[in-house]
């Protein structure tokens, strides 16, 4: 299915359970600091003369939960099978964002997340919740894994270190965590049937859970809970995938009773060719203004965040402020204090200096940490003997910047061994790559496409070489340019250079798949795997991500 969504999508739980035989799932929410901040309804800040343009981040960050702690905004997003998981984004103005760290340091939920006898594609970290508890100055991340149980991680700083606080036996599907004004922890969760759980004061166990709402058949599926207390009333913000947003409101306490109201349905979004803004969270600025940070389905690039101001009716219901009947392409910038510093760009050059990867990077499944290193470049030693990139460990990924961007890497291939394959890929359930192939004493540059998965994420094609070129020396520049504008079939191209200046196209254009069911968008990926025996290595001394 492309970007023309039917009126009612199958929900994520149904889509994934169909392949796995499981029947329950996980997600995310938002609020002010601790998710319980309140201000008089309808309070707005003075409009800024500056404007911002949607999407505020043209990278793949979905199922957004957003909070404010003091003068700083934080957001979390889904990462599925990528490791580390659950990135924490940071902003001082809701428009310019950086990646601060990850709430889930390693996907230690079973061997499949290590590509050890099984694979975790389209599993792992789904929609989850980020909250801040001012009483102990601690960040909380909460999410369910594999429909089996819920995990809670905590940190005293957004960049970490994060550590696991507890595991709870109830899988809180699409969960929203609320820190109430009396410091009690509540979780809203569920698909169609919405429940609320109360946690123990230390957040380690469930004290109580109760169903609070059943979605009317006229509405269909509701999920993606975010839980708030605003002006003494409780709100559960819910999405109808993938074309609507609804809200439950209770004046009787966190366990209801709740009344349902539609926030938006089939609303025209701000990204041409993209979907309806939905499944995000509400956040209040220091001056009392409210905003809704949602995402738009924008495949092949993924799901991208968009921002709109929100006002409140006299009786306490949120209203998204529209422009000509649609979610605006631009709005006045939030009126907030000047930032203490500029955020770190999500694009640009990385020479892999220092002792750790920068937070913009995520591995395809957990890496074998004995087989890679940074400092004087990124060294990738072969970690898997396979002819299938989807089984190869230590494939390092980077989100693509939209609407179009180019990744260029400088690859030292002098330590490759016979049978090794290394290079730069466009990675998704339909993939292609450009890279170096070593066979015996022969070294060639190749472009390979036809790497494919089926709807259960089993490999159906390991790729075919469609173009090649000779290579001299020990280093080569590899380049991939991707057009990820939604609404039509887009393509990527590959090229190479032996001097870093003149680039030569290699192979045909690669059509980027835009089916939604893989959920994550295309990524640039650095890889090195063996088809014969371990022992080889490559070194990436530079990675550049640029836009036109």
N, C-alpha and C positions, 0 to 999 in steps of 0.2 A: 504494500500500500504506500502511496506517495503522500504528498502534503495535502491532498483533498480528503480531509477526515470525514467519515460519515457522522450523522447527527449524534449517534451514541457509540463511542468506541468500546471494544472489550477492555475491561480494566486490566491493570498490570498483573494483578493476582491471577486472573483467569488465564491470561496469555502465558505466564510463566508456569502456572500449575499444570497447564495442558501438556507441557513438555516434561514435567517432573513427577506428576502424580501427587503433588502436594496441594494443600487447599487453603493456606493462610499466608499473610505477608508483613511489610514494615514501612515507615515514612518520616515526616517532619512538621514544625510550626514556627512561631515567633512572638515578639512583643517588645516592650521597652526593656530597660535593665531589669532582668529577672522576670520579664514578661507580665508584670502586673502594674506597670506605670499607668497613671490616669491623668487626664486633663479635662477641662470643660469641653463638652461637645461643641464642635463647630469652630474651635479656636484655630486660627490660621496665622502663619507668619506673613510678613510683608513680602510681596513678590520681589525676587531678585531681578536685576536687569539682565543678567546672563541667562542663557538658555542651555539646556542639555538635550541631547538627541538619543532616542532609542534605536537599537538596544544599548543599554548603558555598558554592557560587556558583550562583545560579539565573540564569545567563546562558550563552550559547552558546560554550563553550570545549571543543573535542573533540580526541581523539587526543593526550591529555596526556602530556607528558614533564615530569618533576619532579626537581629536584636540590636539595641543600643546600650552601651555601658558607658555612662558619662558622656563624653563628646566623641566617642568612637563607635562606629557601626561594624557589626560582624554578621557574616552569613555563612551558611553551610550548604552543601550540595551533594547529590548522589554521585557515586563513582563506580558502582557495580563491582566488577572483578579487578579493578585497578588498585594498586597498592603503592604507597599508603592510601587509605581511604578517607572520605569525608573531609575535603579541604575546608579550611577556615579562611574566608575572605575578610579583608579589613578595609574600611573606608572612613573618611572624615566628613564626607558630603553626600553620600548615597549614590554618587555618580562615578567617581574615580576609585577603582578598587585594586587591591593587591592580594596575593596569596600569602597568608601569614604562616600557615602550617597545615597539619592534618590531625583530625581528632582520633583516627584509628591508625595507629602506627604500623600495624601488620595485620593481615587478614588471617589470623590464627584460628580459623573456624573449620579446619579439616584439610586433608591432603589435597583435595581438588584445587584449593587456592594456591598450592605450590606447583601445579601442573604435575602432580605425582600420582599417576594412574587414573586420574580424572581431571576434569576441567570445570572452572567456575564461571564460564562466560554467562553474562546477564544474570548473575546471582549477586551475592555479596551485599554491598552497602547501597540500599535503596533510600527512598525518602526517609529522612531521620530528623531529629530535633536538636537544636542548639539553644541553650539557656544559660543565664548567669544568675548566681545566687549571691546576693550582696552580703548576707550574714556571715558567710565564710570566704567571700571573695574568690569564688570558684566557678569556672565554666563547666557545664555539663553537656555531654553529647549522649543521646539515647536513640537506639535503633534496633530493630529485629533483624536476624539473619536466618535465611533459609526456612522461614515459617516455623522455626523450632523454638527460639528463645530470644530474649531481649538482652542487649549489652549496654552498660553504662560506663562511659569514660569521663574522667575529670582532669582538669588542669588549672593552675593558678594564673597562667598566661596563655593567650590564644595561640601563640607560636609553639607552645608545649614547654616541657615534655608532657604528653598525655599518657595516662595510665588507666587500666581497667579498674573501676570501682566495684562492679558486681555483675552477676548474670541473673536474670529473672526468668522463671520458667514460662511465664505467659508471653507469647510473641505479640508485641504491641504493633500491629500493622499500621503503617503510615502514622506514626505517633507524633503528637504534639505535647511537649513538656511545659507545664505552667508552674512557676514559683509564685505562689499566692502571697498576698500582702502580709499574712501571718506566718510566712515561710514554709507552709505546707506544700509538698510536691504532688502535683496531679498530672495524669497522662490521659489525653483523649486519643482514641484510636479506633480503627475498624474500617470495614468496607460495607457500605450500605447500612449495616447495623453498627451504630456508633456507641462506644462504651467509654466510661471514665474510670480510671484506677487511681487510688490514693496510695502513695508510697510511704514507707516509714520515714521518720525524721532524718535518718542518715542516708536515705535514698537507696538502700541496698535491697529492700524487700517490698513486696506488695502487701498492703494492709487490707485493701478492699477493692472490688471492681463491680461495676454495675452498668448494664445497658441503659442508655439514656435517650436513644432515638433510633427509629427505623425509617429509612428513606421511603417516601411514597413511590409507588410504581410509576406514577406520572413523571417523576423526576429521573428515576433510574438509579445509576450508581453514584454514590458519593464516597469519597475517601480523601486522603491527604490532610489529615487534621492538623490545625494549629490552634493552640489554646491560649486564651487571654482573659484577664480581668480588667475591665475598663469602666471607670465611674461606678464601681460596685456591682456591675453586671458581668456575667460570664459569657464568653463568645467562643464558639468552635467554628473556625474558618475551614470550609470544605470545598474540594474541587469535584466537578463532574468531568471525568476525562473524555475528550480533551478539549471541551468547548464551553465549559461553564464554571462559575464560582458561586457558592452559596454560603450562608452563614446561619448558625444556630445561636440563639440568644436566650439566656436564663436570668431572671431576677431572683430565683429561688435557691441559688447556690450551685456549686460545681456539678452536682448530680441532677440538676434540672428542677422542674420540667423545662424543655427547650421549645422554642418556636423557630420555624424555618423561614428564611427569606432569600430570594434570588439576588445576587450581586451583579452578575453579568451572564449572558448566554449568547453564543454565536456573535460575539463582538468582533468587529473588524480590528485587526492588530496593526502595529506600527512597522512590521517587517514585511516588505512586499513578497508575496508568495508564501509567507509563513502562516502559522495557525493563530488560534485564539489565545490571548494571554490568560493564564490560569495557574493554579497550584504554586502559590508563593506565600508571602506573609505580610503582615501589617507592622509598621514601625512608626514611632513618634519621635520627632526631632526635639531638641532641647527647648525650642520656643513653642512647642505645642502642636505643630503641624503634623499631619499623618500622611503616610505614603504606603503604597502597595507595590512590593517588589515581586513580580510574577515571572514566568518564563513563557516563551513562544516556541512551539515546535518549528524548527527551522532546518530540517534535514536537507542535505547530507552532513551539515556541520554539527547538528545536535540540537540542544534546547538552550535558548539564550535569554538572559535576564532583561526585563523591561520594567520601567518605573513610571508610576502615575500617582498624582496627589489624590487624597481621599478626604472627603468631608463627612459630616455626620448629620443625620436628620434630628429633629427636635426630640424624637422618641428613641434615639440611640441606635440607628442603623447606619452602616457605612455605605457611602456612595462614591464610586470611582468618577473622577472628573474627566470628562470626555472632550475631544476636539472634533467638531463636526460629526458627532455621533460615533466616533471611534476612539480607541486608545491612541493618544496623541503621538505623533512622530517626535515632537519636541514639546517641552514645557519650560516654564521659568525654573531656574536652578533653585534647589532648596536653600532657604535663608539660614545659614549656619555660620558659626565663627570660622575664621580663616584656619586652614589646617596647620598643625604644628610642623608638618614637613610634607614633601611630595611623596606619593605612594610609589612603590617600585613597579615599573612597567612590566606587563605580562608578555611583551615581545622584546626583541633586541638580541644581543649577543651573549652567549655563555661560553666561557673557555674552561669551565669545569675546574676552577681553582678552589682553594679551600679544602676542607676535610669532609664535606657532605654535599649531597645534591641540593640544589635550590628547590624550593617548594613548588615550582611550576612543573616539575617532573613527577611522573607516576609510572610504575612498572606494570606491564601486562602480567597480572598475578604476582605473587610474592617472588622476589628474586632469590637466587642463591648468592648470599652475601660474600661468599668466598671467591666468587668469580667476577667481581667487578671492583673498581676503585676510581677515585677522583684525586685531583691534584696533578698538575701538568697534563691536563686532559682527562677524558673519560676512557678508562681501559675496560673493554669487555672481553673476558676470556670465554671460550665456548663452554656452555653449561649443559647442553643437551645434544645428544646424537639423534637426529631425526631428519626427515625430508619435508617436514611440515612446520611452517612458521608458527602456526597456531599452537603447536606443542613446545615451541622453543622457549626456554626460560631466559630471563634477563633481557627481554625486549623492553626498551625504555621509551615511553611515549610522552608526547607534548601536544596539547590542544592546538587546533588550527585557529588562527585569527581570521574572522570574516570581515568583509565579504569575500575577499581573496587575499591570499598571502603566500609567501615563498619561504621554504626552509632550505638552507644551504649548510652542508657539513663538510669539514675537511677530515678525511679518513686516512689514517696511516695503516696500510694493510701488509706491512713487511713481515709480521709475525704470524700470518695466516698459514694454515697447513692444508694439505690435500684434502678435498672434500668440504672445506669450509665455505660458508656463504655469509656475507656481511654487507650491510648497506642501510638504505633509507627507504622506509615503506610508507604507504598510505594504508592504515590499518583499520579494518572493520570486518564485517562478515563477508565482504567482497573486497579483496585487497590486491595491491600490486606493489612492486618495488624496483628500485635501481640499486645496483651494488656490484661487489667484486665476487667473482667465483674463482676459486683455486682448485684445479684438478691436476694432480701430479705436479709437474713443473710449470704448467700453463696457468697464466692468470689473465682473466678476461673481465671486461665490464659488460654487464647484462641488464636488460630490462625484462622483468617477469610479471605476467599478470595471470588471471585465472585462479587465484587463491580464493576459495569459496567455502561457506558453511551452509548447512540447511537450517530449518527453523528450530531444530533442537540443538543447534550449535555444534553439530558434528561436522568434521571436515569432509567436503565433497570434491574439492580440487586443491592440489598442492602447488599448482602453478605451472606455467609453460613459458619457456624463454622465447621472447618474440623479437628481440633485437640484441645485438652485441657489438662490441668495439674492442680494439686492442688497448692495452694500458702499459705505460712505461713508468719507471720510477717506483717509489714506495708509497706515494700519497696521491689521492685523487679527491677532487671536489665533486660532491653529489648534490643535486638540486631537485626539489619537487615543488611545483606550483599548483595550488588547489583553489578552485572556485567553489565556494560552499553556499552560494545564494540559493535559498529554497525556491520551490515552485516549478522547477523543471529539472530535467536531467543535466547535471553539470559535469565537468571533467577536470582531470589533473594531467599534468605533463611532467616528464622527467628529462633531466639533462645532466651533463657532466663537463668537467674542465680539468685539464692537466696543468694549467698554470694559474688558476684562480681568477682569470680575467675573461677569457673567451669560453663560452659555454656552448656545447653542441647537444641538440635534441637527440634523445635516444628512445626509440619505440613510438607506438601510436598513443594518442590521447586515451586516457583511462576514464571510462564513465563511472562516476561516483554513485553508488546505490543510495536511494533516499527512503527506503522502507523504514518505518518507525520501530519495528519490533526488536531490533537490537538495542534500542533506547539510546545508547551512547553514540555520539557522532564520530566521524573520521578523526583520526589522529596521525600526526607524523610519528614515526617510530624508528628508533635506532636498534639494530639487531646484529647478532653474530652467533651462528650455530654451526654445528658440525654434522656432516652426513656420514663420516667414517669413524673418527675417533677424536676424543677431547685433546686439548693441549694447545690449540691455536688461540690467537688473540688479535684484536685490533684496538687502535687508539683513535678516539675522536678528539681532536685538539680544538675544534671550534664549531659552534652551532649558531647560526644566524636565522632569526625569524623576522621577516620584514613584510610590509604592506606596500602597495604601489604608491 
